[in-house]
Amino acid sequence: MLMKVEAAVAVGAYLRRERDRLVSREPLVRRDRPGAVKAMRSASRRLRSVWHTLTETETETEAGSGGANGGLLAECTWLGEHLGVVRHLDETAHRVRRHPGMAGPPARWAIERLARSRDPARQELLGVLDGARYASLVAVLDAKADAPVPESAAVGLGGRFCAAWPPLLDELAAAAAITDAEARADALHEVRRAAKPLLDTGRSVARAYPDLLRHPLRRLTALHDLLGEHQDSTVCRRTLEPWPAEAPDRVVREALRALAEHEWVTAAAAESRLPALHEELTALRPGS
């Protein structure tokens, strides 16, 4: 019984922390502060992941909140999608600015080109934050995050983390074995999508099971971050590849191609680290 109480307390604290992170970043998103959109999006995803897993683990006698959770999951997904559009454009702009070959006119042209997509996406996001649907979402988040977490649901999160570990590693091995580079990139993106809720679930209950989850979470975080770098490079490259045809001159055109090639190399470097990381993850076998 003590472990169940500790798990419920750990998950409840995690949900409140991420709720606070989401609402505290909203003013910074409005002021267009660097990193605010990413942080708000991450909080929305973490809340969605943990509530989804809690809903799955609730017993029949405690499942009264399942329907409400279903609506909350959809709303967190909706908010995350609007934040994600701006976040990916911001990441591409960051990569444009930091690449030495893009300095000067190429960077200015590329940033202006990105603004054609970012400005309307940001205005749409601000409209979302000003709307009744977002206000309703925040009200539900407040009510849900401050409510007690069902003990039987919380205590099952550690087991779900362990059960999902082998399938994730199988998916990673299958994705890494794909020979076509573009198809492999898409498959690795799907692996990251699967790793996110697993990582969020583990983090939410980690304080209740420190010996079981501490090291697996560290290695899973390494996988998540590595695949994130791979995804950001791929998104940047795919965004830039059509642009040389629009470039105003040879200097801009060659700089764009050089940056796209750089992102190919960056993604390949990330992929080269996957076999060793897969071996480390396979050796852990949490829960066995």
Beta strands, then each sheet from edge to edge (+ up, - down):
end
